[in-house]
């Protein structure tokens, strides 16, 4: 097996791995600490798509609340030059779609995941964890990690709470 084939196989395995448990945010602002005291139970999320290879060459944090925009966005979440897979069905009367993407990364070993979402009295918090390889040995394949989830619909303003993690080998 060539180095390129091995890298692609590792990417596919990593993309299919179960999602890690939710991480704690490192956001230390007083507003977030206050909101956590009054937060409701963490809302459930449904993972629609997760890949190390997408068509998004720039970082993105996005909430999609309608089927037209969802249909327009879906082809851009697929690897460049590929034929898009079938559009995942989302009931937008009950759900909305959250997208977190890292954009172009120089190698394998980068990832992004929407860990959890929490509805507070004043906003809808989207907890996103981005990982980078640190001193780990990684493949030379350029990647564009993306995570796409469906969450319960809300009319509250959405705010992304970021956590950056460096992998330890």
C-alpha positions in Angstrom: 0.0 0.0 0.0 1.5 3.4 -1.0 1.8 6.3 1.4 -1.0 8.2 -0.3 -3.3 5.1 0.0 -2.4 4.7 3.6 -3.1 8.4 4.3 -6.5 8.2 2.6 -7.4 4.9 4.5 -6.5 6.6 7.8 -8.6 9.6 6.9 -11.6 7.4 6.2 -11.2 5.5 9.4 -10.9 8.7 11.4 -14.0 10.2 9.7 -16.0 7.1 10.7 -14.8 7.0 14.3 -17.4 7.7 16.9 -17.5 11.2 18.2 -15.5 11.9 21.3 -17.3 12.9 24.5 -18.2 16.6 24.9 -15.3 18.8 26.0 -15.3 21.6 28.5 -15.0 25.0 27.0 -12.0 27.2 27.9 -14.0 30.4 27.3 -13.4 32.3 30.5 -15.8 35.3 30.0 -18.0 36.1 32.9 -21.1 36.1 30.6 -20.6 32.4 29.6 -20.1 31.4 33.3 -23.3 33.2 34.2 -25.2 31.6 31.4 -24.0 28.2 32.3 -25.6 28.7 35.7 -29.0 29.2 34.2 -28.7 26.9 31.2 -31.2 24.2 30.4 -30.3 20.6 29.8 -27.9 20.2 26.8 -29.9 19.8 23.7 -29.5 16.7 21.6 -27.8 16.8 18.2 -27.8 14.5 15.2 -24.6 14.2 13.2 -25.4 14.5 9.5 -21.9 14.6 8.0 -18.3 14.6 9.3 -15.3 14.5 7.0 -11.7 15.4 6.8 -12.3 16.3 3.1 -14.8 18.9 2.2 -15.2 21.6 -0.4 -14.8 24.4 2.1 -11.4 26.0 1.7 -12.1 28.7 4.4 -13.1 28.3 8.0 -16.8 28.5 8.6 -19.3 28.6 11.5 -22.8 28.6 10.2 -26.4 28.0 11.2 -28.9 27.0 8.4 -32.6 27.3 9.2 -34.3 26.6 5.9 -34.3 23.8 3.3 -33.4 26.1 0.3 -30.2 27.3 1.9 -29.5 23.7 3.1 -29.8 22.4 -0.5 -27.5 25.2 -1.8 -24.9 24.5 0.9 -24.8 20.7 0.8 -22.7 20.3 -2.4 -20.0 22.6 -1.0 -19.6 20.2 2.0 -18.5 17.4 -0.3 -14.9 16.8 -1.4 -13.8 19.0 -4.3 -14.5 17.4 -7.7 -16.7 14.7 -6.3 -20.4 14.0 -7.1 -22.4 15.1 -4.0 -24.1 12.4 -2.0 -27.8 12.5 -1.3 -28.9 15.5 0.7 -29.7 14.5 4.3 -33.3 15.1 5.2 -33.9 17.7 7.8 -37.3 18.8 9.2 -36.7 22.5 9.4 -40.0 23.0 11.3 -38.2 21.3 14.3 -34.5 21.5 13.5 -31.7 23.6 12.1 -28.3 22.7 10.8 -25.0 23.7 12.3 -21.8 23.7 10.3 -18.3 23.9 11.6 -15.4 23.8 9.1 -11.7 24.5 9.5 -11.0 25.3 5.8 -7.7 24.3 4.1 -5.2 22.6 6.5 -1.7 21.6 5.4 -1.9 17.9 6.4 -3.9 15.2 8.1 -4.3 15.4 11.9 -6.7 18.4 11.9 -10.3 18.0 12.9 -13.4 19.8 14.0 -16.5 18.7 15.9 -19.6 20.3 17.3 -19.4 18.8 20.8 -22.8 20.0 22.1 -25.3 22.8 22.0 -26.9 24.5 25.0 -30.0 26.7 25.0 -29.8 29.5 27.7 -32.3 32.2 28.5 -30.8 34.5 26.0 -28.8 32.6 23.4 -28.1 29.2 21.8 -24.5 28.2 22.4 -22.7 25.9 19.9 -19.6 24.3 21.5 -17.0 23.5 18.8 -13.7 21.8 19.4 -10.9 22.1 16.8 -7.9 19.9 17.0 -4.4 20.2 15.4 -1.7 17.6 15.3 1.0 19.2 17.4 4.3 17.2 17.1 2.5 14.1 15.8 3.5 12.4 12.6 0.8 13.2 10.0 0.2 12.6 6.3 1.0 15.2 3.7 -2.5 15.3 2.3 -4.2 18.7 2.4 -7.5 18.5 4.3 -10.6 20.6 4.9 -12.3 19.2 8.0 -16.0 19.7 8.5 -18.7 18.7 11.0 -22.4 19.1 10.3 -25.2 18.4 12.9 -28.9 19.0 13.2 -30.0 20.5 16.4 -33.4 21.5 17.8 -34.7 24.7 16.2 -34.5 27.9 18.2 -35.1 31.6 17.5 -32.5 32.6 20.0 -29.3 34.1 18.6 -26.6 31.5 18.1 -23.0 31.9 19.4 -20.1 29.6 18.8 -17.9 28.8 21.7 -14.5 27.6 20.5 -12.0 25.3 22.1 -8.6 24.6 20.4 -6.8 21.4 21.3 -3.4 20.2 20.3 -3.1 16.4 20.0 -0.5 14.7 22.1 1.3 11.7 20.5 
